[in-house]
Amino acid sequence: MKLMENITSRKNRIICHLRAVASDSKYRAECGEFICDGVKTLQEALHFGARLKCVLWKGEAQSIELDGSIPQYTAPEELFEYASPLKSSAGPVFTVEIPRENKDFKLERAIVLENLQDPGNVGTVIRTANAFNIDAVILVGACADLYNPKTVRASMGAIFRQRVLHMSIDELDAFTRERGIPLYGAALSDTAASIRNIEIHRAAVAVGSEGRGLSEKLLEVCGGQIIIPMNPDSESLNAAVAASVIMWEMSR
């Protein structure tokens, strides 16, 4: 069993590394790691084959079986909280290798997010997509960083199970055409058809931000527009809620 190193300084390289991974998207991309917290998330990562890079325990390490090649550290509460992206975390915090995107799979259902900038919403969509057996979540445009700690936390472990891809609009157009599935855009327009009347069990559906909706360029490559029927006096749905309703309809 590998010896556990106890960290006592804020200047320790591991503490500096964890803080940078948590706060700096460019650093995350360069080192190829993202940060997670909590025993449950750690167990999810291990169960689904994520590649752990290092683990920092709060106070004492818990009795969880880890590969001896994974560096483990302990730190007193104050120092641990300094390193953790989550306030009052019970620990541990750990980093995971960012997996390579794999587009070689059978595509039946996909949810597309364009310019969805709230990490909590993106994480929620990933969690819901996994619950409804959606083949892929596709991020287009200026979406929140997939590996932002808030996105990861909102996914509730689905980040390790759900396929997520990044594409440009042109790549999305080619990707769906090559696989022979229609691409629809969710839009508040007079020409949009009710989701109840469109067959989307085998399709990709794009959802935009609450404020702006889908871009004209993305709508141009869509084969049609759909709308969720609701009370005409109500405001538009939160983007994650709208995506969830669509995914339920796709999977039922």
C-alpha positions in Angstrom: 0.0 0.0 0.0 1.3 3.4 -1.0 2.2 5.7 1.9 -0.2 8.6 2.5 1.4 12.1 2.4 0.1 14.7 4.9 0.1 18.2 3.5 0.5 21.2 5.8 1.3 24.2 3.5 -0.9 26.2 1.2 2.2 26.4 -1.1 2.3 22.7 -1.6 2.2 21.8 -5.3 -0.8 19.5 -4.9 -2.9 22.3 -3.2 -1.9 24.7 -5.9 -2.7 22.1 -8.6 -6.2 21.4 -7.1 -7.1 25.1 -6.9 -6.0 25.7 -10.5 -7.9 22.7 -11.8 -11.0 24.0 -10.0 -10.8 27.6 -11.1 -9.0 27.8 -14.5 -10.6 26.2 -17.6 -7.4 26.7 -19.6 -5.3 24.9 -16.9 -7.9 22.1 -16.9 -7.5 21.6 -20.6 -3.7 21.8 -20.5 -3.3 19.2 -17.7 -6.2 17.1 -18.9 -7.9 16.8 -15.5 -11.1 18.0 -13.8 -12.0 18.1 -10.1 -14.7 16.3 -8.1 -15.7 16.1 -4.5 -17.4 13.7 -2.2 -17.3 10.0 -1.3 -20.4 9.2 -3.4 -18.9 10.8 -6.5 -15.6 9.0 -5.8 -17.4 5.7 -5.7 -19.2 6.6 -9.0 -15.9 7.4 -10.6 -14.4 4.1 -9.6 -17.5 2.1 -10.6 -17.6 3.5 -14.1 -13.9 3.3 -14.8 -12.8 6.9 -14.6 -9.1 7.4 -14.3 -8.3 9.1 -11.0 -5.1 11.2 -10.9 -4.9 12.2 -7.2 -7.1 12.2 -4.0 -7.0 14.7 -1.1 -8.7 13.6 2.1 -10.0 15.9 4.8 -8.2 14.9 8.0 -8.0 11.1 7.7 -8.5 8.9 4.7 -11.6 6.7 4.5 -11.4 3.0 3.9 -12.1 3.0 0.2 -10.2 0.6 -2.0 -8.0 2.6 -4.4 -5.3 1.5 -6.8 -1.9 1.8 -5.2 -0.7 3.9 -8.1 -3.1 6.7 -7.3 -1.4 9.4 -5.2 -3.3 10.1 -2.0 -2.9 13.0 0.4 -4.4 14.2 3.7 -4.7 17.8 4.9 -6.1 19.4 8.0 -9.6 20.9 7.7 -8.6 24.5 7.1 -6.1 23.6 4.4 -8.6 21.1 2.8 -11.3 23.8 2.6 -8.7 26.1 1.0 -8.1 23.5 -1.7 -11.7 22.4 -2.2 -14.0 24.2 -4.7 -17.0 23.4 -2.5 -17.6 25.1 0.8 -17.9 22.8 3.8 -17.2 19.7 1.8 -16.9 16.5 3.7 -14.3 15.4 1.2 -12.4 14.0 -0.5 -11.6 16.2 -3.4 -10.0 14.4 -6.3 -9.0 14.9 -9.9 -10.0 12.7 -12.9 -8.5 12.4 -16.3 -10.6 14.2 -19.0 -11.7 11.4 -21.4 -11.3 11.6 -25.2 -14.5 12.2 -27.1 -15.6 9.2 -29.1 -18.0 9.7 -32.0 -18.0 6.1 -33.1 -21.4 4.9 -31.7 -24.9 4.2 -32.9 -26.9 7.4 -32.6 -30.7 7.2 -32.1 -31.4 10.1 -29.7 -29.4 13.3 -28.9 -30.1 16.5 -27.1 -28.2 19.5 -28.3 -27.5 22.6 -26.2 -26.5 25.8 -27.8 -25.0 28.7 -25.8 -26.3 27.3 -22.5 -24.0 29.2 -20.2 -25.2 28.2 -16.7 -23.1 25.2 -15.5 -25.9 24.0 -13.2 -28.3 23.8 -16.2 -25.7 21.9 -18.3 -25.0 19.5 -15.5 -28.7 18.9 -14.9 -29.3 18.1 -18.6 -26.4 15.6 -18.5 -27.9 14.0 -15.5 -31.4 13.8 -17.1 -30.1 12.6 -20.4 -28.5 9.7 -18.6 -31.7 8.9 -16.8 -33.7 8.8 -20.1 -31.0 6.8 -22.0 -30.2 9.6 -24.5 -27.3 8.5 -26.6 -25.5 11.9 -26.6 -25.6 15.4 -25.2 -24.0 17.7 -27.8 -22.7 21.1 -26.8 -22.6 23.8 -29.4 -21.3 27.4 -29.2 -20.6 29.1 -25.9 -21.9 26.5 -23.4 -20.7 26.3 -19.9 -17.4 24.4 -19.4 -18.3 20.7 -19.2 -15.6 20.3 -16.5 -16.4 23.3 -14.4 -16.9 22.0 -10.8 -20.5 23.3 -10.8 -21.3 21.4 -14.0 -19.7 18.2 -12.6 -21.5 18.5 -9.3 -24.9 19.2 -11.0 -24.5 16.1 -13.1 -24.6 14.0 -9.9 -22.1 11.4 -11.2 -23.6 11.2 -14.7 -20.5 12.9 -16.0 -18.9 9.5 -15.8 -21.7 7.7 -17.6 -23.2 10.0 -20.2 -21.6 10.6 -23.6 -21.0 14.4 -24.1 -19.6 15.8 -27.4 -18.5 19.3 -28.5 -19.3 20.4 -32.0 -19.7 23.4 -34.3 -23.0 23.9 -36.1 -21.5 22.6 -39.3 -20.2 19.5 -37.5 -23.6 18.9 -35.9 -25.3 19.2 -39.3 -22.9 16.7 -40.9 -23.0 14.4 -37.9 -26.8 14.0 -37.9 -27.0 13.8 -41.7 -24.4 11.0 -41.8 -26.4 9.0 -39.2 -29.7 9.7 -40.9 -31.5 11.2 -38.0 -33.5 14.5 -38.2 -32.5 17.6 -36.4 -35.2 19.7 -34.8 -34.9 23.1 -33.1 -37.0 24.0 -30.0 -38.3 27.5 -30.8 -41.0 29.9 -29.7 -42.3 30.6 -33.2 -45.6 30.5 -35.1 -44.3 27.8 -37.4 -43.1 25.4 -34.7 -45.1 22.2 -34.5 -46.3 20.8 -31.1 -43.9 18.2 -29.7 -47.0 16.0 -29.3 -47.4 15.8 -33.1 -43.8 15.2 -34.1 -42.0 11.8 -34.0 -38.8 12.4 -32.1 -38.1 8.9 -30.8 -35.2 8.9 -33.3 -34.0 12.4 -33.6 -31.7 15.2 -32.3 -33.4 18.2 -30.7 -31.6 21.5 -30.1 -32.4 23.7 -27.1 -31.0 27.3 -26.8 -30.5 29.7 -23.9 -33.6 31.1 -22.1 -32.8 34.7 -23.1 -31.9 34.2 -26.8 -33.1 30.8 -27.9 -31.4 29.1 -30.8 -29.2 31.1 -33.2 -30.4 31.7 -36.8 -27.5 29.6 -38.1 -28.5 26.6 -36.1 -32.2 27.0 -37.0 -31.2 27.0 -40.7 -29.7 23.5 -40.5 -32.7 22.1 -38.6 -35.2 20.1 -40.5 -38.0 21.6 -38.5 -39.0 23.5 -35.4 -40.9 22.1 -32.4 -42.5 23.7 -29.3 -43.7 22.4 -26.0 -47.4 23.3 -25.6 -48.1 25.1 -22.3 -50.3 27.8 -20.7 -50.1 30.8 -23.0 -49.9 33.2 -20.0 -46.7 31.5 -18.7 -43.1 32.6 -19.4 -40.8 30.3 -21.3 -39.4 27.3 -19.5 -36.0 27.1 -17.9 -33.7 25.6 -20.6 -32.8 22.6 -18.5 -36.5 22.0 -17.8 -37.4 22.3 -21.5 -34.6 19.9 -22.4 -35.9 17.4 -19.7 -39.5 17.5 -21.1 -38.1 16.9 -24.6 -35.9 14.0 -23.5 -38.8 12.4 -21.7 -40.9 12.6 -24.9 -38.0 11.2 -26.9 -37.7 8.2 -24.6 -41.3 7.3 -23.8 
